[in-house]
């Protein structure tokens, strides 16, 4: 019995030791999710009659600065930025002021999310250090939101500024001077709030400031503005639409690209087409040379094609509206461009497409008798041609039947370019799909403010995949035989009736042409006939659109889980 008792006691002792070991096991503890806390500041935050040239901020733990050059917003801006130290982890942040502070002015240092604890990187969100060189802290505020005049979503890190409108005010202040007050939307917001403002009259401006210098550079920056000066205080929520100005034409010295072609660089995103391109005259002494002017793909340049000539130099004159510029350039003996033809479609051609050929040199002649189009039964198919000289593209359109095969043959001499060079035999095989592989979309527009309008379908990137007929009165648009995809609808109020979107102009106090985006994305499936009614009186809300997109994704996930 004693032996059994000893066994039982030993077993109980081992069990108790194991239980104690489990209860005493070491864990990592809860993850720190709290940001640092400001313990003190010298001088104190919200001080008045401020005369110091150095500020010390003391925190309850080691902190570090992240992206302070982007996150820290000082309002009013300082001509000489302060020196902020240290750059490594510390419980202190020192701000050395190098500027002469303005009298009776409230200053605000908004650190955004640049202050974070050293271990976990938890930010001290939107910490502000505020002081006044006068006897009180200005406390007025202004709220607003940012949108893009053409794109569906606005840029991040948009600067919003107020300029005092007084006896010395001129519109050119946005090009030359720092604003009185400034803030920034940072990297995640489209709303803004200007705080610690003084009562008065101001010009309200927004900039996507590429140069990060608080000054408007039309060549690089987007701008948004309110035409009339605003008065503070007021409780209006202002909306600023960013746009990139279309710069006036400015041509630069031509570049010889080959033995028969010049490149003419120009400044600004000009809406050039075959009807609006500038007049270009190329001369050899007094002799005017025959030329063809085309667009240089994906560059702000025009191509000036000319017949090869023996000359040491040529002169070129560019003119459009009130602009006129003359150049002279030396000519070298270089290799000449030759005829090269590329088909845009290869294999599959969609019902809405026109068969398109791109040419390396501009074409001048088409011999239709040497162009043959037949179907799979070798029956001839009628077609029409259109050549866009400015884009150097030949469009061939024909009626396409479902599940059909087509064969294009271009016999020698069918196409002749500016240099009297013709094609060798070219052959292209094309196939169409079944009608059921496409979808049809009808848009019924409601509450159209005015006409004419342009209706565009865009893809996820915002690129135009299809443009409707230009409309001066109709509200219904039919898009037949579309490829299955997710589309967005963009409507442009074409107020100047030039059939393209036109941005605004700051000095002319002209806003961009109004653009409407449909709130919902349209997911068009194969073999669908979809009718969408769109109320143009409901403005696009990016936050709501994001929520709708997230709701759709969640619904799809739930649907997949319920599929057996």
C-alpha positions as CSV (number, residue, x, y, z in Angstrom):
1,X,0.0,0.0,0.0
2,X,2.9,2.3,0.9
3,X,4.4,1.7,-2.5
4,X,1.2,2.6,-4.3
5,X,0.8,5.8,-2.2
6,X,4.3,6.9,-3.2
7,X,3.5,6.4,-6.9
8,X,0.3,8.4,-6.5
9,X,2.2,11.2,-4.7
10,X,4.9,11.3,-7.4
11,X,2.3,11.5,-10.2
12,X,0.5,14.4,-8.4
13,X,3.7,16.3,-8.0
14,X,4.6,16.0,-11.7
15,X,1.1,17.2,-12.7
16,X,1.3,20.2,-10.4
17,X,4.7,21.2,-11.8
18,X,3.4,21.0,-15.4
19,X,0.4,23.1,-14.5
20,X,2.7,25.7,-12.9
21,X,4.9,25.7,-16.0
22,X,1.9,26.4,-18.3
23,X,0.6,29.2,-16.1
24,X,4.1,30.8,-16.0
25,X,4.9,30.7,-19.7
26,X,6.2,34.1,-21.1
27,X,4.3,35.8,-23.9
28,X,5.1,38.9,-26.0
29,X,2.3,40.9,-24.6
30,X,-0.1,43.2,-26.5
31,X,1.2,45.1,-29.5
32,X,1.6,48.8,-29.0
33,X,-1.0,50.6,-31.1
34,X,-0.9,54.0,-29.4
35,X,0.9,57.0,-30.8
36,X,3.3,59.1,-28.8
37,X,2.0,61.8,-26.3
38,X,3.4,65.3,-26.1
39,X,4.6,65.8,-22.5
40,X,5.5,69.5,-22.8
41,X,6.5,72.2,-25.2
42,X,8.7,75.3,-24.8
43,X,7.4,77.9,-25.4
44,X,3.9,76.5,-24.6
45,X,1.6,75.5,-27.4
46,X,-0.8,78.3,-28.3
47,X,1.5,80.9,-26.8
48,X,0.9,84.6,-27.6
49,X,3.4,87.5,-27.8
50,X,5.8,84.8,-29.2
51,X,9.4,86.1,-29.4
52,X,11.4,82.9,-29.3
53,X,13.6,81.6,-32.2
54,X,13.6,78.0,-31.0
55,X,10.9,75.5,-30.0
56,X,11.4,72.3,-28.0
57,X,8.7,69.5,-28.1
58,X,9.1,66.8,-25.4
59,X,7.3,63.4,-25.8
60,X,6.6,60.4,-23.5
61,X,8.7,58.0,-25.6
62,X,11.3,58.0,-28.4
63,X,9.9,59.4,-31.6
64,X,11.2,59.8,-35.2
65,X,10.2,62.1,-38.0
66,X,9.0,60.5,-41.3
67,X,8.6,62.4,-44.5
68,X,8.5,65.8,-42.7
69,X,9.4,67.5,-46.0
70,X,6.0,66.4,-47.3
71,X,3.9,66.1,-44.2
72,X,4.9,69.3,-42.3
73,X,2.8,72.3,-43.3
74,X,3.8,75.7,-41.9
75,X,1.2,78.5,-42.3
76,X,1.9,81.2,-43.2
77,X,4.9,79.8,-45.2
78,X,8.4,80.8,-44.1
79,X,10.8,82.1,-46.7
80,X,13.6,80.2,-44.9
81,X,12.4,76.8,-43.7
82,X,13.2,76.1,-40.0
83,X,15.8,73.6,-39.0
84,X,14.2,70.6,-37.3
85,X,16.4,68.2,-35.3
86,X,17.4,65.5,-34.5
87,X,17.0,63.2,-37.5
88,X,17.4,60.1,-35.3
89,X,15.2,58.7,-32.6
90,X,14.8,61.0,-29.6
91,X,12.3,62.1,-27.0
92,X,12.8,65.7,-28.1
93,X,12.1,67.6,-31.3
94,X,13.8,71.0,-31.7
95,X,12.6,73.6,-34.2
96,X,15.1,76.4,-35.0
97,X,13.3,79.4,-36.7
98,X,15.5,81.2,-39.2
99,X,12.9,83.6,-40.5
100,X,11.9,87.0,-39.2
101,X,8.3,86.5,-37.9
102,X,5.6,88.8,-39.1
103,X,4.0,91.0,-36.4
104,X,0.5,90.2,-35.0
105,X,0.4,86.9,-36.9
106,X,-0.8,83.4,-35.9
107,X,1.6,80.7,-37.1
108,X,0.7,77.0,-37.3
109,X,3.1,74.0,-37.6
110,X,0.9,71.0,-38.7
111,X,3.1,67.9,-38.6
112,X,0.5,65.7,-40.3
113,X,1.6,62.1,-39.7
114,X,5.3,62.8,-39.7
115,X,5.8,62.3,-35.9
116,X,5.7,58.6,-35.0
117,X,6.9,56.4,-32.1
118,X,10.3,54.7,-32.8
119,X,9.3,51.1,-32.1
120,X,5.9,50.5,-33.8
121,X,5.7,53.6,-36.1
122,X,2.4,54.7,-34.6
123,X,1.8,58.3,-35.7
124,X,0.8,61.3,-33.6
125,X,-2.0,62.3,-36.0
126,X,-2.3,65.9,-37.2
127,X,-0.3,67.3,-34.3
128,X,-0.3,71.1,-34.5
129,X,2.0,73.6,-32.7
130,X,0.4,77.1,-32.8
131,X,1.6,80.5,-31.6
132,X,0.9,84.1,-32.2
133,X,3.3,87.1,-32.4
134,X,0.4,89.2,-31.3
135,X,-1.8,89.3,-28.3
136,X,-4.3,86.6,-29.4
137,X,-4.6,83.4,-31.5
138,X,-6.6,83.8,-34.7
139,X,-9.3,81.2,-34.6
140,X,-11.3,81.4,-37.8
141,X,-11.4,78.4,-40.3
142,X,-12.3,77.6,-43.8
143,X,-13.5,74.2,-45.2
144,X,-13.6,72.7,-48.7
145,X,-12.9,69.8,-51.0
146,X,-10.7,69.1,-54.0
147,X,-11.8,67.4,-57.2
148,X,-10.3,67.1,-60.7
149,X,-12.0,68.9,-63.5
150,X,-11.5,66.0,-66.0
151,X,-10.3,62.9,-64.1
152,X,-12.5,60.7,-61.9
153,X,-10.2,61.1,-58.8
154,X,-8.2,64.0,-57.6
155,X,-4.5,64.1,-57.0
156,X,-3.1,63.7,-53.5
157,X,-0.8,66.2,-51.8
158,X,-2.7,69.2,-53.1
159,X,-1.7,72.6,-51.7
160,X,-4.6,75.0,-50.7
161,X,-3.7,78.6,-50.2
162,X,-5.2,82.0,-49.3
163,X,-3.8,85.3,-50.6
164,X,-4.8,88.5,-48.9
165,X,-6.8,90.8,-51.3
166,X,-5.8,94.4,-50.4
167,X,-4.8,97.6,-52.2
168,X,-1.6,96.0,-53.5
169,X,-3.2,92.7,-54.7
170,X,-2.7,91.6,-58.3
171,X,-3.7,88.3,-60.0
172,X,0.0,87.6,-60.7
173,X,0.6,87.0,-57.0
174,X,0.1,83.3,-57.5
175,X,3.2,83.2,-59.8
176,X,5.5,85.3,-57.6
177,X,4.6,85.5,-53.9
178,X,4.0,83.1,-51.0
179,X,0.4,82.9,-49.7
180,X,-0.8,84.3,-46.4
181,X,-2.2,80.9,-45.3
182,X,-1.5,77.4,-46.5
183,X,-2.6,73.7,-46.0
184,X,-2.3,70.4,-47.8
185,X,-4.6,67.5,-48.4
186,X,-1.7,65.1,-47.9
187,X,-1.8,61.6,-49.2
188,X,-5.3,60.3,-48.5
189,X,-7.8,63.1,-48.3
190,X,-9.8,65.2,-50.8
191,X,-11.0,67.6,-48.2
192,X,-9.1,70.4,-46.6
193,X,-9.4,72.8,-43.6
194,X,-7.5,76.1,-43.2
195,X,-7.4,77.1,-39.6
196,X,-6.2,79.9,-37.4
197,X,-7.2,82.5,-40.0
198,X,-7.7,86.2,-39.5
199,X,-10.9,87.9,-40.8
200,X,-10.6,89.5,-44.2
201,X,-10.9,89.1,-48.0
202,X,-8.9,86.4,-49.7
203,X,-8.1,84.7,-53.0
204,X,-8.6,80.9,-52.7
205,X,-6.3,78.8,-54.8
206,X,-5.4,75.0,-55.0
207,X,-2.2,73.7,-56.6
208,X,-0.8,70.4,-57.5
209,X,2.6,71.9,-56.9
210,X,5.2,69.8,-58.7
211,X,8.0,72.3,-57.8
212,X,6.9,72.3,-54.1
213,X,7.6,76.1,-54.0
214,X,4.1,77.4,-53.3
215,X,4.0,79.2,-56.7
216,X,2.0,78.4,-59.8
217,X,4.1,77.2,-62.8
218,X,1.5,76.6,-65.6
219,X,4.0,74.3,-67.4
220,X,4.0,71.7,-64.7
221,X,1.3,72.5,-62.1
222,X,-2.5,72.0,-62.0
223,X,-4.5,74.8,-60.5
224,X,-8.0,75.3,-59.1
225,X,-9.5,78.6,-58.0
226,X,-12.6,80.6,-57.0
227,X,-13.2,83.4,-59.4
228,X,-14.3,86.0,-56.8
229,X,-12.5,86.9,-53.6
230,X,-14.0,85.2,-50.6
231,X,-14.7,86.8,-47.2
232,X,-13.8,85.2,-43.9
233,X,-15.6,84.4,-41.7
234,X,-18.2,82.4,-43.7
235,X,-19.5,78.8,-43.4
236,X,-19.4,78.0,-47.2
237,X,-17.8,74.6,-48.1
238,X,-15.8,75.5,-51.2
239,X,-15.1,73.1,-54.0
240,X,-11.9,73.6,-56.1
241,X,-11.5,71.9,-59.4
242,X,-7.9,71.2,-60.5
243,X,-7.0,71.4,-64.1
244,X,-3.8,71.7,-66.3
245,X,-3.9,74.9,-68.4
246,X,-3.4,74.5,-72.1
247,X,-0.4,76.7,-72.7
248,X,-0.2,79.1,-75.6
249,X,1.8,77.7,-78.6
250,X,5.5,78.0,-78.3
251,X,7.7,76.3,-80.8
252,X,11.3,75.4,-80.3
253,X,14.2,75.0,-82.7
254,X,13.6,72.1,-85.2
255,X,15.6,69.0,-85.0
256,X,16.7,67.0,-88.1
257,X,15.4,63.5,-87.5
258,X,16.4,62.0,-90.9
259,X,17.4,62.9,-94.4
260,X,13.7,63.8,-95.2
261,X,12.1,64.7,-91.8
262,X,12.3,67.4,-89.2
263,X,10.9,67.3,-85.7
264,X,9.4,70.6,-84.4
265,X,9.0,70.5,-80.6
266,X,6.4,72.7,-79.0
267,X,5.3,73.6,-75.5
268,X,1.9,72.7,-74.0
269,X,-0.7,70.1,-74.6
270,X,-2.3,71.5,-77.7
271,X,-5.5,69.9,-79.1
272,X,-4.0,69.8,-82.6
273,X,-5.7,67.9,-85.3
274,X,-5.7,68.0,-89.1
275,X,-7.9,71.2,-89.0
276,X,-6.2,73.1,-86.1
277,X,-2.5,72.4,-86.7
278,X,-0.3,75.4,-87.2
279,X,0.9,76.6,-90.6
280,X,4.5,75.6,-91.2
281,X,6.5,76.9,-94.2
282,X,9.8,75.3,-95.0
283,X,12.2,77.2,-97.4
284,X,15.5,76.6,-99.1
285,X,16.6,80.3,-99.5
286,X,13.5,81.8,-101.2
287,X,12.1,78.5,-102.6
288,X,9.1,77.1,-100.6
289,X,9.4,73.4,-100.3
290,X,6.5,71.0,-100.5
291,X,5.8,69.5,-97.0
292,X,3.4,67.3,-95.1
293,X,2.8,68.0,-91.4
294,X,2.0,65.1,-89.1
295,X,1.9,64.3,-85.4
296,X,4.9,62.7,-83.7
297,X,3.3,59.9,-81.6
298,X,3.3,60.4,-77.8
299,X,5.5,63.5,-77.9
300,X,4.8,67.2,-78.0
301,X,6.3,67.5,-81.4
302,X,5.2,67.8,-85.1
303,X,6.9,66.0,-88.0
304,X,7.8,68.1,-91.0
305,X,8.2,65.8,-94.0
306,X,10.0,67.2,-97.1
307,X,11.5,65.8,-100.3
308,X,15.3,65.2,-100.1
309,X,17.2,68.3,-101.2
310,X,20.8,69.3,-101.5
311,X,21.2,72.2,-99.2
312,X,23.4,73.4,-96.4
313,X,20.6,75.0,-94.5
314,X,16.8,75.5,-94.4
315,X,14.5,78.1,-92.8
316,X,11.2,77.2,-91.2
317,X,8.4,79.5,-90.1
318,X,5.6,78.5,-87.7
319,X,2.4,80.6,-87.4
320,X,-1.0,80.1,-85.7
321,X,-3.4,82.8,-84.8
322,X,-1.2,85.6,-83.3
323,X,1.9,83.4,-82.9
324,X,4.8,83.6,-85.4
325,X,8.3,82.2,-85.0
326,X,11.1,81.7,-87.6
327,X,14.0,79.3,-87.4
328,X,17.1,78.5,-89.5
329,X,18.9,75.1,-89.2
330,X,21.9,73.4,-90.7
331,X,21.1,70.2,-92.8
332,X,23.2,67.1,-92.6
333,X,23.3,64.1,-95.0
334,X,21.4,61.5,-93.0
335,X,19.6,58.2,-93.7
336,X,16.1,58.7,-95.1
337,X,12.9,57.3,-93.8
338,X,11.3,54.6,-95.9
339,X,7.8,53.2,-96.3
340,X,6.8,50.8,-93.6
341,X,3.2,49.6,-93.0
342,X,1.9,48.1,-89.8
343,X,-1.6,46.6,-89.1
344,X,-3.2,47.7,-85.8
345,X,-5.5,44.6,-85.7
346,X,-3.9,41.2,-85.8
347,X,-6.2,38.1,-86.1
348,X,-9.4,39.2,-84.3
349,X,-11.2,42.3,-85.5
350,X,-14.2,43.5,-83.4
351,X,-17.5,44.6,-85.0
352,X,-17.0,48.2,-84.0
353,X,-13.4,48.4,-85.2
354,X,-12.2,49.7,-88.5
355,X,-9.2,47.9,-89.9
356,X,-6.3,50.3,-89.5
357,X,-2.9,50.5,-91.1
358,X,-0.2,52.8,-89.6
359,X,2.5,54.1,-92.0
360,X,6.0,55.2,-91.2
361,X,5.9,57.8,-93.9
362,X,2.8,59.8,-95.0
363,X,0.7,58.3,-97.9
364,X,-0.5,60.4,-100.8
365,X,-2.2,57.8,-103.1
366,X,-4.4,54.8,-102.9
367,X,-5.3,52.5,-105.8
368,X,-8.5,50.8,-104.8
369,X,-8.2,48.4,-107.8
370,X,-5.2,46.9,-106.1
371,X,-6.9,46.3,-102.7
372,X,-8.9,43.1,-102.4
373,X,-11.1,42.1,-99.5
374,X,-12.7,38.6,-99.6
375,X,-14.5,36.4,-97.0
376,X,-13.9,32.7,-96.3
377,X,-16.0,31.8,-99.4
378,X,-13.7,34.0,-101.5
379,X,-16.5,36.4,-102.2
380,X,-15.6,40.0,-102.6
381,X,-16.6,42.3,-99.7
382,X,-17.3,46.0,-100.3
383,X,-15.3,48.5,-98.2
384,X,-14.6,52.2,-97.7
385,X,-11.3,54.0,-96.9
386,X,-10.4,57.1,-95.0
387,X,-6.9,58.4,-94.5
388,X,-5.9,60.6,-91.6
389,X,-2.8,62.3,-92.9
390,X,-2.1,64.1,-89.6
391,X,-2.1,60.7,-87.7
392,X,-0.7,58.7,-90.6
393,X,-3.4,56.1,-90.3
394,X,-5.5,54.5,-93.1
395,X,-8.9,53.3,-91.9
396,X,-10.8,50.6,-93.9
397,X,-14.4,50.0,-92.9
398,X,-16.6,47.1,-94.0
399,X,-19.7,45.2,-92.9
400,X,-18.7,42.4,-90.6
401,X,-20.6,39.2,-90.3
402,X,-20.4,36.9,-87.2
403,X,-17.9,34.1,-87.1
404,X,-16.5,35.1,-90.5
405,X,-13.0,35.1,-91.9
406,X,-11.7,37.9,-94.1
407,X,-8.5,38.3,-96.1
408,X,-7.1,41.6,-97.2
409,X,-4.6,41.7,-100.0
410,X,-2.7,44.9,-101.0
411,X,-1.0,44.3,-104.4
412,X,2.1,46.2,-105.3
413,X,1.4,49.8,-105.9
414,X,-1.8,49.9,-103.8
415,X,-0.3,52.4,-101.4
416,X,2.1,55.2,-102.4
417,X,3.9,57.5,-100.0
418,X,5.1,61.1,-100.2
419,X,8.4,59.9,-101.7
420,X,6.7,57.9,-104.5
421,X,7.6,54.6,-102.8
422,X,4.9,51.8,-103.0
423,X,4.2,48.7,-101.0
424,X,5.1,45.1,-101.9
425,X,2.3,42.6,-101.6
426,X,0.7,42.7,-98.2
427,X,-1.8,40.1,-96.8
428,X,-3.8,40.3,-93.6
429,X,-6.1,37.6,-92.2
430,X,-8.9,38.7,-89.9
431,X,-11.6,36.8,-87.9
432,X,-14.8,38.0,-86.3
433,X,-16.5,36.4,-83.3
434,X,-20.0,35.5,-82.6
435,X,-22.5,38.3,-81.7
436,X,-23.2,36.5,-78.4
437,X,-19.7,37.2,-77.3
438,X,-20.5,41.0,-77.1
439,X,-22.8,43.1,-75.1
440,X,-25.1,46.1,-75.9
441,X,-25.4,49.2,-73.7
442,X,-28.1,51.9,-73.9
443,X,-27.6,55.1,-71.8
444,X,-30.6,57.2,-71.0
445,X,-29.4,60.6,-69.8
446,X,-31.7,62.6,-67.5
447,X,-31.5,66.2,-66.4
448,X,-29.0,67.2,-69.1
449,X,-28.2,70.9,-68.2
450,X,-27.5,72.0,-71.7
451,X,-26.3,70.9,-75.1
452,X,-24.1,70.1,-76.9
453,X,-22.5,67.2,-75.0
454,X,-19.9,64.5,-75.5
455,X,-20.5,61.1,-74.0
456,X,-17.5,58.9,-73.5
457,X,-16.9,55.4,-72.2
458,X,-13.7,54.9,-70.3
459,X,-11.8,52.0,-68.8
460,X,-10.4,51.5,-65.3
461,X,-7.4,53.7,-66.1
462,X,-9.6,56.5,-67.4
463,X,-8.6,56.1,-71.0
464,X,-11.3,56.6,-73.6
465,X,-12.3,53.4,-75.2
466,X,-15.3,54.7,-77.1
467,X,-16.8,58.1,-77.9
468,X,-20.4,58.6,-78.8
469,X,-21.7,60.7,-81.7
470,X,-21.5,64.4,-80.9
471,X,-25.0,65.3,-79.7
472,X,-26.7,68.7,-79.8
473,X,-30.2,67.4,-78.7
474,X,-30.5,63.7,-78.0
475,X,-30.5,62.1,-74.6
476,X,-30.3,58.4,-75.5
477,X,-27.1,56.7,-76.7
478,X,-26.8,53.2,-78.0
479,X,-23.4,51.4,-77.9
480,X,-23.8,48.1,-79.7
481,X,-21.5,45.1,-79.8
482,X,-19.2,46.2,-77.0
483,X,-16.5,44.0,-75.7
484,X,-17.3,42.6,-72.2
485,X,-15.6,44.9,-69.7
486,X,-16.1,47.4,-66.8
487,X,-16.9,50.8,-68.2
488,X,-17.3,54.3,-66.7
489,X,-19.4,57.0,-68.2
490,X,-18.1,60.5,-68.7
491,X,-20.2,63.4,-70.0
492,X,-18.6,66.6,-71.2
493,X,-20.6,69.8,-71.6
494,X,-19.0,71.1,-74.8
495,X,-19.8,74.8,-74.3
496,X,-17.6,76.1,-77.1
497,X,-18.8,73.4,-79.5
498,X,-15.3,72.3,-80.7
499,X,-16.0,68.6,-79.9
500,X,-13.2,68.3,-77.3
501,X,-12.8,68.9,-73.6
502,X,-11.2,72.3,-72.9
503,X,-9.5,73.1,-69.6
504,X,-9.8,76.5,-67.8
505,X,-7.4,79.4,-67.5
506,X,-6.5,81.2,-64.3
507,X,-5.7,84.7,-65.7
508,X,-8.8,84.7,-67.9
509,X,-10.8,83.6,-64.8
510,X,-12.3,80.8,-66.9
511,X,-13.3,77.5,-65.4
512,X,-12.8,74.2,-67.3
513,X,-15.7,72.8,-69.3
514,X,-18.0,70.9,-66.9
515,X,-17.5,67.1,-66.7
516,X,-19.9,64.6,-65.2
517,X,-19.0,61.1,-64.1
518,X,-21.6,58.4,-63.5
519,X,-21.5,57.2,-59.9
520,X,-21.6,53.5,-60.8
521,X,-19.2,51.5,-62.9
522,X,-21.0,49.4,-65.6
523,X,-20.0,45.8,-65.7
524,X,-21.1,44.7,-69.1
525,X,-21.2,40.9,-69.7
526,X,-21.3,38.9,-73.0
527,X,-24.7,38.4,-74.5
528,X,-26.2,41.2,-72.4
529,X,-28.5,44.0,-73.3
530,X,-28.1,46.6,-70.6
531,X,-30.1,49.8,-70.2
532,X,-28.7,52.4,-67.8
533,X,-30.6,55.5,-66.7
534,X,-28.2,58.3,-65.5
535,X,-29.3,61.4,-63.6
536,X,-26.8,64.1,-64.5
537,X,-28.1,66.2,-61.5
538,X,-26.3,63.9,-59.0
539,X,-22.6,64.8,-58.8
540,X,-20.0,62.2,-58.6
541,X,-18.9,61.4,-55.1
542,X,-15.6,59.5,-54.9
543,X,-16.1,58.4,-51.3
544,X,-19.5,57.0,-52.1
545,X,-18.2,55.3,-55.2
546,X,-15.4,53.7,-53.2
547,X,-18.0,52.4,-50.7
548,X,-20.2,51.0,-53.5
549,X,-17.1,49.2,-55.0
550,X,-16.3,47.7,-51.6
551,X,-19.9,46.6,-51.1
552,X,-19.8,44.9,-54.5
553,X,-16.6,43.1,-53.7
554,X,-18.0,41.9,-50.4
555,X,-21.2,40.7,-52.1
556,X,-19.1,38.7,-54.7
557,X,-17.0,37.1,-51.9
558,X,-20.2,36.0,-50.0
559,X,-21.7,34.7,-53.3
560,X,-18.6,32.6,-53.9
561,X,-18.8,31.1,-50.4
562,X,-22.4,30.0,-50.9
563,X,-21.6,28.2,-54.2
564,X,-21.5,24.4,-53.6
